[in-house]
Amino acid sequence: MSVFSAVFQFCVQNTYCLLAASAALYGALLHSNYRRLKAFRGPWAAKFTDLWLAKAALGDSQHAVLADVCEKYGSIACIGPNTLVTNSPELWMRMSAARSPYTKGDWYAGLRLPPGRDNIFSQQDEEIHTKRRAQMADGYAGKTNPTLEPTISRHVQNLIDLLRRKYISSDKVFKPVDMGRKASFFTMDVITDVAFGQPFQNLTDDHDTFSYIQNTEDMIPTILRMATIPALRALFQSKFGALLFPSDKSEKGVGKLMGVAKQLASKRFAAKDTDVRQDMLSSFISRGLTEDDVMIESVLQILAGADTTATAIRSILLHTMTNPHVYRTLQKEIDTAVEEGRATRSGVIKDFDAKELPYLQAVIKEGLRIWPPVTGMLSKLSPPEGDNFTLASGEEVHIPGRLETGGTKDEVKRFAMMEKLSELIFGYGKYQCLGKNVASLELNKAIFELFRCFDFQIVSPTKPWRSTNVGLWLQSEMWVRVTERVANN
């Protein structure tokens, strides 16, 4: 009798014993998982299985589901056998501080793009991550790129020119514009120009070049949901997932973007000894990034940097348009700044001048607080020795898109908390977003110039836009009536 036959016969004769043993083992595993996080409350099913989290991830309001868990079960709540969620900004800062023993959780591994290839965002090795940040920080900050601010100003002017050229309404003419899509055009042109020195020209052509924006919006929900669900994350990052990911030979979407990045990186490296350009790409090359590194990081720049800033612009526009007091106060500050010479009468405002306008800064920060552009898991792994609020070794902690403001009636304390929360939108400490400076330049200039030049009115007050959340916001159909302002034109 063969070994296989003997094993098969044994299994048949002892079926009930094997089933009982399997059930006992499974029960022991469930009990072990339960005991690990028994100090934290949460949905009952989440104590034993990731299916509860999977259900939340597959919906279109994951951020709200996780925030509600914290409100119902406490500031630190259980959402999986090995996963906690918190709405505490203090804990978030503690986990992300420069010398924090916490590291990136497995959620980040799901954002290796292409699958299996780490970028600065997905990199979980602390030593490699720290080195890569040092290599890329100056390029993002603009320290070696004197054209960064003029480049962004040029695209702000392109946005203004597009609205004037095609979308100005009047008493006799109604020309609605989807400001959600135009915000995407603007940020895409900025980030491709900054990253490659070669914009996609979405604003100039009033067209989604290479269908990149549409293709990305179609793909992002799948990627982020897979990153959240452990089994799907492993599948996506396998060789099978790599086969499904767009090729750099594609003529559309992310594949085309990868092809452009690969081509431009190859040209730069071929001419790196004679190329005298001072831009982000040259900064990366001079600090030791390889040709392959540059391609991968450039793709991440555009995936992460374009739609996040566009979300901020959309939310600031929407909340300002629908609040008459804020709208009037903001435009009054803008007009006064121009009249008093604190902002240029012609051309796009300088970033330094925009930072000196307190109400403009308050509007931008409040828009970011209300609609944080990134609400993905961003999970952190507790250190091997655990932590002193009963965190076992190796637990993942996620920060939801809605943080606790403290509920204080003291307006001074409340404002201080809001200031802190608006800063946390860009991450904190060793995980702070490198693109913060670029995003700040875009927001300061675009919001000032849009409300300096135009008046905006939502076309459908009962349905101002279509908005869903999958870890990033997918927003469209933001139809607006735009009219030219008389003041300061």
N, C-alpha and C positions, 0 to 999 in steps of 0.2 A: 504493500500500500504506500502510495506517495505521501510526502509530507503534507501537500495541499489537501489530499483526500482525508487524511487523519484530522487535520485542523477543521475541515468542513464538517466531518462527522461529529467531532467534539462540540462544535457550535450548535448543531442540530439537537444533540442530546441535552445540551445545557442552555437552551434558548432563554428560559425564564431566569436562570441564574445570571446570565450575561446582561439581560435587560435590567435586572435589579441592581447589578453592580454599576452599570452605566448610569442609571438613575441616581444611585447614591453618589457617584463621582460628580455628576452634574450638580446635584444638590449641594455637595460640599464646596464646589467652585462658586456657586451662587452665594452661599453663606459667607465664604471668604471675601467675596466682593462687597457684600453688604456690610461686613464688619469693618472693612477698610475705611469706609466713609460714613459710618453710622452716626457720627457727630453732626453731620450735615443733612438737613431736610431737603426734600425735592420730590418730584413726581414719583410715585411708587415704582412704576415700571423702569424708570431710569436707574434705580439701584442695582438692577440685575442685567440689563441689556442696553445695547446702543440703539435699539429700534426706536426708542422715544426720540432720541436726538436725530435719527435719520428722518423721522416724520417731520420734525421741525425744519430740517434742512431742505426737504422736498417741497415745502410750502413757499409762499411768496412774501412772508413777513417774519422771517427767522429772527430778525433783530428784536421785534416786539414780543415774540414768544419767550425769548431768553430773558428779556428785561422784566417781563411779567413774572417769571419764575423767581427772580430776586425779590420783587415786591411782595410776592406771596409767601416765600419760604425763608427769606432773610438775605442779608448782604452777600453771603457765600452759600450757594445752593448746589445740590447734586443734580447733574443732568446726564450722567452716564456712570457705568461701573468704575471708571477710572478718571472721571472728568467732573470738575466743578466749574461754576460760573460765578462771577462777582460783579457788583456794580460800585465797588469802592475805588475811587480814584487814588486814595492813599496806597491801597494794596497794589494797584496797577503800577504806580511809581516805584514801589518797593521791589516788584518783580523785574522791572526794566532798568533799575539803577545801574550805573556803570560797574559797580562791584557786586551786583546781585548774584547769588549762586543759582538763580533760576536760569533756565535755558529755553530755547524754542521747542515747542511741542511738535508732535508728528503732523499736525495740520499743515505746517509749513512745507513738509515734504511733498504734499499734494500739489504745490505750486511750482514744482520743477518744470520749467518750460524751455525747450521741448522736454517731454517726459524723460526722467533720469538724469537731466542736466541741471545742476544747481546754479542759481543766481544769488545775488546778495540777499534777496528777500527770503528765499527758501533755505539758504545755508544754515544748518543746525550746529555745525562745528564752531564753537565760540572763537577759537584761535584764527581759523580761516576767515570767519565773518569779520572779526576786528581788523585783520590785515586788509581785507577788501574794502571796508569802509574808509580806511586811511588812504587807500589808493584812489578812491572815487570822490572823496569829500570836497576837494578843491574844485573839481570840475563842476559839481552841482552848485557849489557856493558862488561860482563865477569869479573866483580869485584869479584864475588864469584865463578868463574869458571876458575881455573888456567889452565885447559886443553883446553880452547877454541882455542887458536892459534895452539897448536900442532895437535888438531883434524882437523882443516882446512888444515894444511900443509899435513897431511896424505892423505887427499882426493885429494889435488893437485898432490901429487906423484902418486896416483892411476890413475889419468887422464893421466899423462905423461906415466906411465907404460902401460896403455891400448893402447895408440897411438903407442908406440914402439912395443908392442906385436902383433898388428893386422893390423896397417894401415900405415906403412912406405912404401912409393913408392921409386922407383929407376929408372935408365935408362931402366931397363929390366922388371920392375914390376910396374903396376899401381893399387893402392889400394885406391880408393877415400873413404873419410869418411864424413858423415854428421855431421859437427861440431856444427850445431844447436842442434841436438839431444844430442851429447856428452856434450855440455854445460848444458843442462837440467839434464843429468845424474849426473854431478858433483854437481850442486847446490842442487839437490834433496838429494844426499847422505850427503852433508854437513848439510842441515837444519834438516833432520831426525835424524842425529847423535847428533846435537846440542840440538834439542828439546827433543828427547827421550832417547839419549844415545845408540841408536840402528839404524844404517844406513840401508837404503833399499838395499845397495850393487848393485846399478845399474852399477857402473863402474867395479866392480869385475866380474860381470856376463855379462856385456855388453848387458843389457836387461832392459826393462821398467818393473820393479817389480810391480806386481799387476795391470799392465796396467794403473797405476795411471796417468802418464803424458798424455797418449792418452785420457783417460776418462776426465781428467780435461780440456784439450784443446777442447773437444767436448762440455763441460758443461759451460765453462766460458762465451762464447758469449751470451748465453741465460740469465745467471744470471746478467751480466752487462747491457744488454739491458733492462731487466725488471727493474733494479734499476733506470734507467734513465727515463723511461716512467711511470708517476704516477699511472695510472690505473693498469698496469701490476705489478708494485711494490707492490701495495696493495694486488693483487691476490697472488703473490709469497709468501708474508709474512703471508697469511691467513692459516687456518687449511688445506685448499685444497693444498696449496703449500708445507706444511709440509709433506703431504701424498706422494707427488711426489718426494721429496728429497730422495737421497739414504739412505738406512738403515745401521746402524753400523754392521749389520750381513752380509753385502754384501762381496763377495770375491774379488771384483775389485774396482778400482777407489777411489773416495772420501769416499764412504761407508766403504771400507776396512781400509782406513786411520783413520776414526772415530773409528772403532773397535779396531785398534791397540792403538790409543791414550787412549781410555777408559780402555783397558786392562792394559796398562802400568801405567796409573794414579792410577788404583785400587791397583796394586801391590805396588807402591811407598807409598801410604797412609797406606796400611796394615803394611808396614815395616818402617814407617817414624821415629820411635824412635830408630831404630837400623841401618838404612841406613846411611853410612858415606860419600856417594858420594857428590862431590861438582860440580854440573852442573846446567844448566838452570832450570831443573825441580825441583831440590832440593831448589833452590833459590825462585822459585814461592811458593812452599809449605811452606817454612819457613816464608814467608811474608804474609801468611794468605789466599792464594787462596784455594778454596774448590776443591774437587775432580772433580766436574762438571765444575768448572771454568777452571781447568787445561786442561781438555779434549777439551773444546771449544777453548781456546786460542792456544792450540797446533795445532789444525786443521787450524786456521787462520795463524799461523806462517808459516806453510808449503804452504798453498795456496798463501799467499802474498809474502813469502820470496824466494821461489824457482825460479819461472819463471821470476820474475822481475830482479834478478841478472843474470840469464841466458841471458835475453835480452841485458843487458849491455855488457856481454862478447861477444855475437854475434856481436853487433854493433861495438865494439872496434876492434874486429878481422877484420870485413869487411872493415872498413874505413882505417885501417892500411895496410891491404893487398893490397888495391887499390890505395894507395898513396906511390909511391917509396921513396920520400924524407922522409916522416914520418917513413916509415918502416926502412930505413937505419939508420936514426938518433936514433931511439929507440934502435935498436940492437947494435949500437955503444956505447950508454950509458950503456947498460946492460953488454957488453963485458968489457968495461973500469972499471966498478964497480967491476966486478969479479977479473980482473987483479990487481987492486989496493987494494984488500982486503976489499972493502966496501960492498961486498956481498959474502956469503959463496960459495966455489967452489963445495961442495957436499951438498946434501939436499936442502930443499926449503928455499928461502930467508925469513928472518925475517921481520915482518911488519915494525918495526922501520927503518930498512935499506931501505926498499922499499919507505917509505915516504920521504927519503932524496934524491931521484932521481927525479929531477924536470921535466925531459922530460916524464918519465913514468907517473908522476902525471898529466901532461898536457894532455897526450893522453887519460888517463882514464876520466878526467873531460870533455874533448871535446866530447868523445863518449857518455857520459851521457847527455850532453847538446843537442847533435844532435838527440839522440833517448831516450827521457825520458821514463824509463820503465813503469811508470804509467801515463796514460792520461785520466783517468776516470773523472767524473764530479767534485768530491771533493768539492761540493758546501758548501758555508757558508751562514748562515742566518743573515741578518742585525738585529741590536738591536731594541727593541720596540720604542725607540725614534728616529729611523732613523739614517742617517749619513749626514755629511755636504756637500756632493756632490749630493744632491737631491735623496737620497735613501729613499724610504718610508719604514715604519716598516714591517719587515717580508719578505723582498725580498731575493731571493737566488742569490748568485754570484758564478759563476763557473770560474775556471782557466784552460785555454786550454793547450794542450801539447806544444804549441810553444809560447814563451814569447817574448815581445818586448825588443830588445837589445839597443835601443836608436838611432841607425843609425849614431853614431858619427864617424868622420874620425880620431879623436884623438886615436891612438892605445893604449896609456896608459889607457885612460878612458874606451875604448872598452874592454881591457883585464880585468880591474877591474869589469866591468859589467858581463863578462863571468864567472869570479870567483864567483860572487854573484849568478848567475843563476845556476851554477853547484851545489852550496850548497842547493839551493831551490828544487833541484830534490828530496831530501829526506824530503821535507816538512819544516816547520818552526815553531819555538816557541812551543806553547802548543800542536801542532799537528805534531811535527817532528817525523819521523819514528824511532821507538825504535831499529829496526834492522840495522840502519846505520853502526854501528861498525862491525857487522858480514859481511855485504856486502862489506865494505871497505877492510877487511881482505881478503875476497875471491878474489876481483878484484886485489889488490896489488900483491898477491902471484901468482894467475893464469896467469895474463897477463905477468908478468916478466918471469915466468918459461916456458910458451909456446913459447915466442919469444927467450928465451935463448937456448932452446933445439931444436927447429924446424924451418924450413922454410915452409911457407904456400903459396899456389897458388889456386885461385878460378878456379874451373873446367869450369864453364860457365860464362864468363865475361858479357854476355848480360842478363843473368838471374841468379844472384848470390844466390838468395834465394826466397822463397815465404813468403811474409809478409803482414799481414792485421792487422787492429787496431779496437778493440771494447772497448777501455778503458784500455786494456792491449794489448801487441803485441803478435800475433800468428805467429811464424816464424819457417819455416822448409825448408827442401831440400837445406841446405847450404853445397853443396858438395865441398870438398877441397882436393887438393893433398898435402900430408905432406911428407917432406924429413928431414932426420937427419942433423943437423948443425954440422960442424967440430969444430967451435970455442967453447972453454970452456966445451967440453965433455970429 
